[in-house]
């Protein structure tokens, strides 16, 4: 079974009333980077994952998890 990274980034960002652009500014990346992470297109580096967790005031484990895939 292949593993896939899932995330709750969009829900957590929206919980705080942040736009993708506002979150991007907080962590020093582009809005497109936030969009691609939210949509599972881009897997963030450890550093970016930690910055996102800090910006959203959540533990990194609350934002990212592995999900098994039947592929």
PDB file with one MODEL, atoms N, CA, C and O in Angstrom:
MODEL        1
ATOM      1  N   UNK A   1       0.823  -1.197   0.000  1.00  0.00           N
ATOM      2  CA  UNK A   1       0.000   0.000   0.000  1.00  0.00           C
ATOM      3  C   UNK A   1       0.864   1.257   0.000  1.00  0.00           C
ATOM      4  O   UNK A   1       1.824   1.368   0.763  1.00  0.00           O
ATOM      5  N   UNK A   2       0.518   2.170  -0.841  1.00  0.00           N
ATOM      6  CA  UNK A   2       1.216   3.452  -0.874  1.00  0.00           C
ATOM      7  C   UNK A   2       0.632   4.354   0.209  1.00  0.00           C
ATOM      8  O   UNK A   2      -0.539   4.241   0.570  1.00  0.00           O
ATOM      9  N   UNK A   3       1.458   5.234   0.708  1.00  0.00           N
ATOM     10  CA  UNK A   3       0.979   6.192   1.702  1.00  0.00           C
ATOM     11  C   UNK A   3       0.862   7.564   1.074  1.00  0.00           C
ATOM     12  O   UNK A   3       1.624   7.926   0.178  1.00  0.00           O
ATOM     13  N   UNK A   4      -0.098   8.311   1.556  1.00  0.00           N
ATOM     14  CA  UNK A   4      -0.355   9.652   1.044  1.00  0.00           C
ATOM     15  C   UNK A   4      -0.438  10.607   2.230  1.00  0.00           C
ATOM     16  O   UNK A   4      -0.979  10.261   3.281  1.00  0.00           O
ATOM     17  N   UNK A   5       0.100  11.804   2.054  1.00  0.00           N
ATOM     18  CA  UNK A   5       0.017  12.822   3.087  1.00  0.00           C
ATOM     19  C   UNK A   5      -1.302  13.565   2.949  1.00  0.00           C
ATOM     20  O   UNK A   5      -1.605  14.112   1.889  1.00  0.00           O
ATOM     21  N   UNK A   6      -2.081  13.584   4.017  1.00  0.00           N
ATOM     22  CA  UNK A   6      -3.316  14.364   4.030  1.00  0.00           C
ATOM     23  C   UNK A   6      -3.119  15.533   4.986  1.00  0.00           C
ATOM     24  O   UNK A   6      -2.256  15.489   5.864  1.00  0.00           O
ATOM     25  N   UNK A   7      -3.922  16.575   4.812  1.00  0.00           N
ATOM     26  CA  UNK A   7      -3.759  17.725   5.700  1.00  0.00           C
ATOM     27  C   UNK A   7      -5.087  18.414   5.978  1.00  0.00           C
ATOM     28  O   UNK A   7      -6.059  18.274   5.236  1.00  0.00           O
ATOM     29  N   UNK A   8      -5.089  19.153   7.063  1.00  0.00           N
ATOM     30  CA  UNK A   8      -6.258  19.943   7.476  1.00  0.00           C
ATOM     31  C   UNK A   8      -5.942  21.435   7.386  1.00  0.00           C
ATOM     32  O   UNK A   8      -6.566  22.261   8.052  1.00  0.00           O
ATOM     33  N   UNK A   9      -4.971  21.754   6.558  1.00  0.00           N
ATOM     34  CA  UNK A   9      -4.480  23.127   6.461  1.00  0.00           C
ATOM     35  C   UNK A   9      -5.588  24.122   6.118  1.00  0.00           C
ATOM     36  O   UNK A   9      -5.692  25.171   6.753  1.00  0.00           O
ATOM     37  N   UNK A  10      -6.410  23.808   5.128  1.00  0.00           N
ATOM     38  CA  UNK A  10      -7.461  24.737   4.715  1.00  0.00           C
ATOM     39  C   UNK A  10      -8.445  24.984   5.857  1.00  0.00           C
ATOM     40  O   UNK A  10      -8.801  26.130   6.133  1.00  0.00           O
ATOM     41  N   UNK A  11      -8.883  23.922   6.518  1.00  0.00           N
ATOM     42  CA  UNK A  11      -9.846  24.064   7.619  1.00  0.00           C
ATOM     43  C   UNK A  11      -9.259  24.890   8.756  1.00  0.00           C
ATOM     44  O   UNK A  11      -9.945  25.740   9.323  1.00  0.00           O
ATOM     45  N   UNK A  12      -8.011  24.651   9.090  1.00  0.00           N
ATOM     46  CA  UNK A  12      -7.372  25.401  10.175  1.00  0.00           C
ATOM     47  C   UNK A  12      -7.163  26.862   9.786  1.00  0.00           C
ATOM     48  O   UNK A  12      -7.332  27.759  10.612  1.00  0.00           O
ATOM     49  N   UNK A  13      -6.799  27.097   8.536  1.00  0.00           N
ATOM     50  CA  UNK A  13      -6.616  28.473   8.055  1.00  0.00           C
ATOM     51  C   UNK A  13      -7.946  29.215   8.114  1.00  0.00           C
ATOM     52  O   UNK A  13      -8.016  30.351   8.581  1.00  0.00           O
ATOM     53  N   UNK A  14      -8.994  28.562   7.638  1.00  0.00           N
ATOM     54  CA  UNK A  14     -10.316  29.189   7.639  1.00  0.00           C
ATOM     55  C   UNK A  14     -10.836  29.396   9.058  1.00  0.00           C
ATOM     56  O   UNK A  14     -11.541  30.370   9.321  1.00  0.00           O
ATOM     57  N   UNK A  15     -10.496  28.489   9.975  1.00  0.00           N
ATOM     58  CA  UNK A  15     -10.897  28.625  11.382  1.00  0.00           C
ATOM     59  C   UNK A  15     -10.397  29.952  11.958  1.00  0.00           C
ATOM     60  O   UNK A  15     -11.066  30.574  12.783  1.00  0.00           O
ATOM     61  N   UNK A  16      -9.221  30.370  11.514  1.00  0.00           N
ATOM     62  CA  UNK A  16      -8.645  31.634  11.990  1.00  0.00           C
ATOM     63  C   UNK A  16      -9.030  32.829  11.118  1.00  0.00           C
ATOM     64  O   UNK A  16      -8.624  33.957  11.396  1.00  0.00           O
ATOM     65  N   UNK A  17      -9.811  32.585  10.067  1.00  0.00           N
ATOM     66  CA  UNK A  17     -10.238  33.670   9.191  1.00  0.00           C
ATOM     67  C   UNK A  17      -9.132  34.209   8.311  1.00  0.00           C
ATOM     68  O   UNK A  17      -9.157  35.377   7.921  1.00  0.00           O
ATOM     69  N   UNK A  18      -8.156  33.363   7.993  1.00  0.00           N
ATOM     70  CA  UNK A  18      -7.034  33.798   7.161  1.00  0.00           C
ATOM     71  C   UNK A  18      -7.259  33.426   5.701  1.00  0.00           C
ATOM     72  O   UNK A  18      -7.829  32.378   5.400  1.00  0.00           O
ATOM     73  N   UNK A  19      -6.816  34.275   4.814  1.00  0.00           N
ATOM     74  CA  UNK A  19      -6.784  33.944   3.393  1.00  0.00           C
ATOM     75  C   UNK A  19      -5.500  33.166   3.118  1.00  0.00           C
ATOM     76  O   UNK A  19      -4.589  33.137   3.946  1.00  0.00           O
ATOM     77  N   UNK A  20      -5.442  32.546   1.963  1.00  0.00           N
ATOM     78  CA  UNK A  20      -4.197  31.876   1.575  1.00  0.00           C
ATOM     79  C   UNK A  20      -3.054  32.880   1.528  1.00  0.00           C
ATOM     80  O   UNK A  20      -1.939  32.577   1.950  1.00  0.00           O
ATOM     81  N   UNK A  21      -3.330  34.065   1.018  1.00  0.00           N
ATOM     82  CA  UNK A  21      -2.287  35.096   0.918  1.00  0.00           C
ATOM     83  C   UNK A  21      -1.785  35.527   2.294  1.00  0.00           C
ATOM     84  O   UNK A  21      -0.586  35.736   2.479  1.00  0.00           O
ATOM     85  N   UNK A  22      -2.693  35.661   3.256  1.00  0.00           N
ATOM     86  CA  UNK A  22      -2.292  36.075   4.603  1.00  0.00           C
ATOM     87  C   UNK A  22      -1.432  35.003   5.270  1.00  0.00           C
ATOM     88  O   UNK A  22      -0.432  35.316   5.916  1.00  0.00           O
ATOM     89  N   UNK A  23      -1.822  33.750   5.113  1.00  0.00           N
ATOM     90  CA  UNK A  23      -1.021  32.665   5.683  1.00  0.00           C
ATOM     91  C   UNK A  23       0.339  32.590   4.996  1.00  0.00           C
ATOM     92  O   UNK A  23       1.362  32.389   5.651  1.00  0.00           O
ATOM     93  N   UNK A  24       0.344  32.749   3.695  1.00  0.00           N
ATOM     94  CA  UNK A  24       1.599  32.730   2.941  1.00  0.00           C
ATOM     95  C   UNK A  24       2.551  33.805   3.440  1.00  0.00           C
ATOM     96  O   UNK A  24       3.748  33.562   3.595  1.00  0.00           O
ATOM     97  N   UNK A  25       2.020  34.987   3.688  1.00  0.00           N
ATOM     98  CA  UNK A  25       2.849  36.088   4.182  1.00  0.00           C
ATOM     99  C   UNK A  25       3.416  35.755   5.559  1.00  0.00           C
ATOM    100  O   UNK A  25       4.577  36.056   5.838  1.00  0.00           O
ATOM    101  N   UNK A  26       2.613  35.141   6.418  1.00  0.00           N
ATOM    102  CA  UNK A  26       3.075  34.782   7.764  1.00  0.00           C
ATOM    103  C   UNK A  26       4.245  33.800   7.750  1.00  0.00           C
ATOM    104  O   UNK A  26       5.122  33.857   8.613  1.00  0.00           O
ATOM    105  N   UNK A  27       4.253  32.903   6.769  1.00  0.00           N
ATOM    106  CA  UNK A  27       5.303  31.881   6.754  1.00  0.00           C
ATOM    107  C   UNK A  27       6.377  32.130   5.692  1.00  0.00           C
ATOM    108  O   UNK A  27       7.347  31.377   5.609  1.00  0.00           O
ATOM    109  N   UNK A  28       6.213  33.174   4.884  1.00  0.00           N
ATOM    110  CA  UNK A  28       7.260  33.544   3.929  1.00  0.00           C
ATOM    111  C   UNK A  28       7.280  32.727   2.647  1.00  0.00           C
ATOM    112  O   UNK A  28       8.346  32.448   2.099  1.00  0.00           O
ATOM    113  N   UNK A  29       6.093  32.339   2.165  1.00  0.00           N
ATOM    114  CA  UNK A  29       6.002  31.631   0.891  1.00  0.00           C
ATOM    115  C   UNK A  29       4.943  32.322   0.026  1.00  0.00           C
ATOM    116  O   UNK A  29       4.310  33.286   0.456  1.00  0.00           O
ATOM    117  N   UNK A  30       4.764  31.824  -1.180  1.00  0.00           N
ATOM    118  CA  UNK A  30       3.753  32.405  -2.063  1.00  0.00           C
ATOM    119  C   UNK A  30       2.364  31.848  -1.740  1.00  0.00           C
ATOM    120  O   UNK A  30       2.234  30.801  -1.106  1.00  0.00           O
ATOM    121  N   UNK A  31       1.347  32.557  -2.180  1.00  0.00           N
ATOM    122  CA  UNK A  31      -0.019  32.074  -2.025  1.00  0.00           C
ATOM    123  C   UNK A  31      -0.205  30.764  -2.775  1.00  0.00           C
ATOM    124  O   UNK A  31      -0.921  29.876  -2.314  1.00  0.00           O
ATOM    125  N   UNK A  32       0.434  30.646  -3.919  1.00  0.00           N
ATOM    126  CA  UNK A  32       0.343  29.413  -4.711  1.00  0.00           C
ATOM    127  C   UNK A  32       0.906  28.226  -3.944  1.00  0.00           C
ATOM    128  O   UNK A  32       0.381  27.118  -4.054  1.00  0.00           O
ATOM    129  N   UNK A  33       1.961  28.435  -3.174  1.00  0.00           N
ATOM    130  CA  UNK A  33       2.506  27.343  -2.361  1.00  0.00           C
ATOM    131  C   UNK A  33       1.476  26.863  -1.357  1.00  0.00           C
ATOM    132  O   UNK A  33       1.290  25.659  -1.180  1.00  0.00           O
ATOM    133  N   UNK A  34       0.800  27.805  -0.692  1.00  0.00           N
ATOM    134  CA  UNK A  34      -0.243  27.420   0.269  1.00  0.00           C
ATOM    135  C   UNK A  34      -1.335  26.639  -0.449  1.00  0.00           C
ATOM    136  O   UNK A  34      -1.800  25.615   0.051  1.00  0.00           O
ATOM    137  N   UNK A  35      -1.743  27.114  -1.610  1.00  0.00           N
ATOM    138  CA  UNK A  35      -2.782  26.443  -2.391  1.00  0.00           C
ATOM    139  C   UNK A  35      -2.376  25.020  -2.752  1.00  0.00           C
ATOM    140  O   UNK A  35      -3.182  24.100  -2.614  1.00  0.00           O
ATOM    141  N   UNK A  36      -1.146  24.822  -3.208  1.00  0.00           N
ATOM    142  CA  UNK A  36      -0.717  23.481  -3.625  1.00  0.00           C
ATOM    143  C   UNK A  36      -0.559  22.536  -2.436  1.00  0.00           C
ATOM    144  O   UNK A  36      -0.780  21.333  -2.569  1.00  0.00           O
ATOM    145  N   UNK A  37      -0.182  23.068  -1.280  1.00  0.00           N
ATOM    146  CA  UNK A  37      -0.126  22.229  -0.076  1.00  0.00           C
ATOM    147  C   UNK A  37      -1.540  21.832   0.337  1.00  0.00           C
ATOM    148  O   UNK A  37      -1.802  20.660   0.606  1.00  0.00           O
ATOM    149  N   UNK A  38      -2.440  22.790   0.388  1.00  0.00           N
ATOM    150  CA  UNK A  38      -3.829  22.505   0.765  1.00  0.00           C
ATOM    151  C   UNK A  38      -4.462  21.444  -0.130  1.00  0.00           C
ATOM    152  O   UNK A  38      -5.243  20.618   0.342  1.00  0.00           O
ATOM    153  N   UNK A  39      -4.131  21.464  -1.410  1.00  0.00           N
ATOM    154  CA  UNK A  39      -4.730  20.546  -2.376  1.00  0.00           C
ATOM    155  C   UNK A  39      -3.949  19.242  -2.543  1.00  0.00           C
ATOM    156  O   UNK A  39      -4.296  18.411  -3.383  1.00  0.00           O
ATOM    157  N   UNK A  40      -2.902  19.065  -1.750  1.00  0.00           N
ATOM    158  CA  UNK A  40      -2.135  17.826  -1.794  1.00  0.00           C
ATOM    159  C   UNK A  40      -1.240  17.663  -2.999  1.00  0.00           C
ATOM    160  O   UNK A  40      -0.748  16.567  -3.264  1.00  0.00           O
ATOM    161  N   UNK A  41      -1.021  18.742  -3.737  1.00  0.00           N
ATOM    162  CA  UNK A  41      -0.151  18.707  -4.913  1.00  0.00           C
ATOM    163  C   UNK A  41       1.315  18.774  -4.495  1.00  0.00           C
ATOM    164  O   UNK A  41       2.174  18.159  -5.126  1.00  0.00           O
ATOM    165  N   UNK A  42       1.594  19.513  -3.442  1.00  0.00           N
ATOM    166  CA  UNK A  42       2.953  19.748  -2.954  1.00  0.00           C
ATOM    167  C   UNK A  42       3.053  19.276  -1.505  1.00  0.00           C
ATOM    168  O   UNK A  42       2.224  19.634  -0.668  1.00  0.00           O
ATOM    169  N   UNK A  43       4.071  18.474  -1.220  1.00  0.00           N
ATOM    170  CA  UNK A  43       4.336  18.039   0.153  1.00  0.00           C
ATOM    171  C   UNK A  43       5.351  19.019   0.739  1.00  0.00           C
ATOM    172  O   UNK A  43       6.455  19.153   0.211  1.00  0.00           O
ATOM    173  N   UNK A  44       4.992  19.696   1.815  1.00  0.00           N
ATOM    174  CA  UNK A  44       5.894  20.709   2.365  1.00  0.00           C
ATOM    175  C   UNK A  44       7.121  20.093   3.026  1.00  0.00           C
ATOM    176  O   UNK A  44       7.087  18.958   3.501  1.00  0.00           O
ATOM    177  N   UNK A  45       8.182  20.849   3.047  1.00  0.00           N
ATOM    178  CA  UNK A  45       9.378  20.435   3.790  1.00  0.00           C
ATOM    179  C   UNK A  45       9.050  20.434   5.276  1.00  0.00           C
ATOM    180  O   UNK A  45       8.030  20.977   5.701  1.00  0.00           O
ATOM    181  N   UNK A  46       9.908  19.832   6.038  1.00  0.00           N
ATOM    182  CA  UNK A  46       9.726  19.827   7.493  1.00  0.00           C
ATOM    183  C   UNK A  46       9.709  21.249   8.024  1.00  0.00           C
ATOM    184  O   UNK A  46       8.895  21.582   8.885  1.00  0.00           O
ATOM    185  N   UNK A  47      10.598  22.084   7.519  1.00  0.00           N
ATOM    186  CA  UNK A  47      10.668  23.473   7.975  1.00  0.00           C
ATOM    187  C   UNK A  47       9.357  24.196   7.678  1.00  0.00           C
ATOM    188  O   UNK A  47       8.826  24.889   8.546  1.00  0.00           O
ATOM    189  N   UNK A  48       8.832  24.044   6.466  1.00  0.00           N
ATOM    190  CA  UNK A  48       7.579  24.710   6.115  1.00  0.00           C
ATOM    191  C   UNK A  48       6.424  24.155   6.947  1.00  0.00           C
ATOM    192  O   UNK A  48       5.575  24.922   7.400  1.00  0.00           O
ATOM    193  N   UNK A  49       6.376  22.855   7.155  1.00  0.00           N
ATOM    194  CA  UNK A  49       5.309  22.267   7.973  1.00  0.00           C
ATOM    195  C   UNK A  49       5.344  22.838   9.385  1.00  0.00           C
ATOM    196  O   UNK A  49       4.296  23.139   9.956  1.00  0.00           O
ATOM    197  N   UNK A  50       6.524  22.989   9.946  1.00  0.00           N
ATOM    198  CA  UNK A  50       6.653  23.561  11.293  1.00  0.00           C
ATOM    199  C   UNK A  50       6.253  25.035  11.313  1.00  0.00           C
ATOM    200  O   UNK A  50       5.634  25.492  12.274  1.00  0.00           O
ATOM    201  N   UNK A  51       6.595  25.776  10.276  1.00  0.00           N
ATOM    202  CA  UNK A  51       6.204  27.189  10.197  1.00  0.00           C
ATOM    203  C   UNK A  51       4.688  27.325  10.077  1.00  0.00           C
ATOM    204  O   UNK A  51       4.084  28.202  10.694  1.00  0.00           O
ATOM    205  N   UNK A  52       4.083  26.450   9.279  1.00  0.00           N
ATOM    206  CA  UNK A  52       2.627  26.481   9.135  1.00  0.00           C
ATOM    207  C   UNK A  52       1.945  26.170  10.465  1.00  0.00           C
ATOM    208  O   UNK A  52       0.978  26.830  10.846  1.00  0.00           O
ATOM    209  N   UNK A  53       2.452  25.167  11.162  1.00  0.00           N
ATOM    210  CA  UNK A  53       1.882  24.805  12.460  1.00  0.00           C
ATOM    211  C   UNK A  53       1.992  25.968  13.440  1.00  0.00           C
ATOM    212  O   UNK A  53       1.039  26.262  14.162  1.00  0.00           O
ATOM    213  N   UNK A  54       3.136  26.626  13.469  1.00  0.00           N
ATOM    214  CA  UNK A  54       3.323  27.765  14.374  1.00  0.00           C
ATOM    215  C   UNK A  54       2.393  28.918  13.997  1.00  0.00           C
ATOM    216  O   UNK A  54       1.804  29.551  14.873  1.00  0.00           O
ATOM    217  N   UNK A  55       2.260  29.191  12.704  1.00  0.00           N
ATOM    218  CA  UNK A  55       1.410  30.295  12.251  1.00  0.00           C
ATOM    219  C   UNK A  55      -0.059  30.043  12.566  1.00  0.00           C
ATOM    220  O   UNK A  55      -0.820  30.985  12.787  1.00  0.00           O
ATOM    221  N   UNK A  56      -0.456  28.771  12.587  1.00  0.00           N
ATOM    222  CA  UNK A  56      -1.842  28.418  12.853  1.00  0.00           C
ATOM    223  C   UNK A  56      -2.068  28.031  14.315  1.00  0.00           C
ATOM    224  O   UNK A  56      -3.181  27.685  14.710  1.00  0.00           O
ATOM    225  N   UNK A  57      -1.010  28.094  15.103  1.00  0.00           N
ATOM    226  CA  UNK A  57      -1.064  27.767  16.537  1.00  0.00           C
ATOM    227  C   UNK A  57      -1.629  26.367  16.779  1.00  0.00           C
ATOM    228  O   UNK A  57      -2.480  26.157  17.643  1.00  0.00           O
ATOM    229  N   UNK A  58      -1.130  25.425  15.993  1.00  0.00           N
ATOM    230  CA  UNK A  58      -1.536  24.023  16.103  1.00  0.00           C
ATOM    231  C   UNK A  58      -0.289  23.154  16.063  1.00  0.00           C
ATOM    232  O   UNK A  58       0.704  23.542  15.448  1.00  0.00           O
ATOM    233  N   UNK A  59      -0.313  21.979  16.706  1.00  0.00           N
ATOM    234  CA  UNK A  59       0.818  21.061  16.545  1.00  0.00           C
ATOM    235  C   UNK A  59       0.853  20.540  15.110  1.00  0.00           C
ATOM    236  O   UNK A  59      -0.192  20.391  14.476  1.00  0.00           O
ATOM    237  N   UNK A  60       2.023  20.271  14.611  1.00  0.00           N
ATOM    238  CA  UNK A  60       2.160  19.819  13.227  1.00  0.00           C
ATOM    239  C   UNK A  60       1.341  18.547  12.979  1.00  0.00           C
ATOM    240  O   UNK A  60       0.831  18.342  11.878  1.00  0.00           O
ATOM    241  N   UNK A  61       1.217  17.697  14.000  1.00  0.00           N
ATOM    242  CA  UNK A  61       0.439  16.468  13.853  1.00  0.00           C
ATOM    243  C   UNK A  61      -1.051  16.739  13.650  1.00  0.00           C
ATOM    244  O   UNK A  61      -1.773  15.885  13.134  1.00  0.00           O
ATOM    245  N   UNK A  62      -1.511  17.918  14.051  1.00  0.00           N
ATOM    246  CA  UNK A  62      -2.913  18.287  13.832  1.00  0.00           C
ATOM    247  C   UNK A  62      -3.142  18.746  12.394  1.00  0.00           C
ATOM    248  O   UNK A  62      -4.281  18.783  11.928  1.00  0.00           O
ATOM    249  N   UNK A  63      -2.075  19.091  11.700  1.00  0.00           N
ATOM    250  CA  UNK A  63      -2.192  19.573  10.323  1.00  0.00           C
ATOM    251  C   UNK A  63      -1.912  18.499   9.284  1.00  0.00           C
ATOM    252  O   UNK A  63      -2.514  18.498   8.210  1.00  0.00           O
ATOM    253  N   UNK A  64      -0.993  17.577   9.600  1.00  0.00           N
ATOM    254  CA  UNK A  64      -0.555  16.589   8.615  1.00  0.00           C
ATOM    255  C   UNK A  64      -0.604  15.182   9.181  1.00  0.00           C
ATOM    256  O   UNK A  64      -0.276  14.950  10.344  1.00  0.00           O
ATOM    257  N   UNK A  65      -1.025  14.237   8.324  1.00  0.00           N
ATOM    258  CA  UNK A  65      -1.070  12.830   8.724  1.00  0.00           C
ATOM    259  C   UNK A  65      -0.889  11.950   7.492  1.00  0.00           C
ATOM    260  O   UNK A  65      -1.135  12.384   6.367  1.00  0.00           O
ATOM    261  N   UNK A  66      -0.462  10.725   7.712  1.00  0.00           N
ATOM    262  CA  UNK A  66      -0.350   9.748   6.648  1.00  0.00           C
ATOM    263  C   UNK A  66      -1.642   8.971   6.538  1.00  0.00           C
ATOM    264  O   UNK A  66      -2.238   8.576   7.540  1.00  0.00           O
ATOM    265  N   UNK A  67      -2.067   8.758   5.297  1.00  0.00           N
ATOM    266  CA  UNK A  67      -3.264   7.950   5.040  1.00  0.00           C
ATOM    267  C   UNK A  67      -2.876   6.842   4.077  1.00  0.00           C
ATOM    268  O   UNK A  67      -2.222   7.099   3.066  1.00  0.00           O
ATOM    269  N   UNK A  68      -3.266   5.633   4.376  1.00  0.00           N
ATOM    270  CA  UNK A  68      -2.987   4.509   3.495  1.00  0.00           C
ATOM    271  C   UNK A  68      -3.832   4.621   2.232  1.00  0.00           C
ATOM    272  O   UNK A  68      -4.972   5.085   2.269  1.00  0.00           O
ATOM    273  N   UNK A  69      -3.266   4.200   1.140  1.00  0.00           N
ATOM    274  CA  UNK A  69      -3.972   4.206  -0.146  1.00  0.00           C
ATOM    275  C   UNK A  69      -3.989   2.789  -0.694  1.00  0.00           C
ATOM    276  O   UNK A  69      -3.054   2.026  -0.453  1.00  0.00           O
ATOM    277  N   UNK A  70      -5.021   2.426  -1.419  1.00  0.00           N
ATOM    278  CA  UNK A  70      -5.130   1.078  -1.979  1.00  0.00           C
ATOM    279  C   UNK A  70      -4.461   0.950  -3.347  1.00  0.00           C
ATOM    280  O   UNK A  70      -4.640  -0.064  -4.023  1.00  0.00           O
ATOM    281  N   UNK A  71      -3.729   1.913  -3.749  1.00  0.00           N
ATOM    282  CA  UNK A  71      -3.089   1.882  -5.076  1.00  0.00           C
ATOM    283  C   UNK A  71      -2.110   0.760  -5.201  1.00  0.00           C
ATOM    284  O   UNK A  71      -1.489   0.596  -6.251  1.00  0.00           O
TER     285      UNK A  71
ENDMDL
END
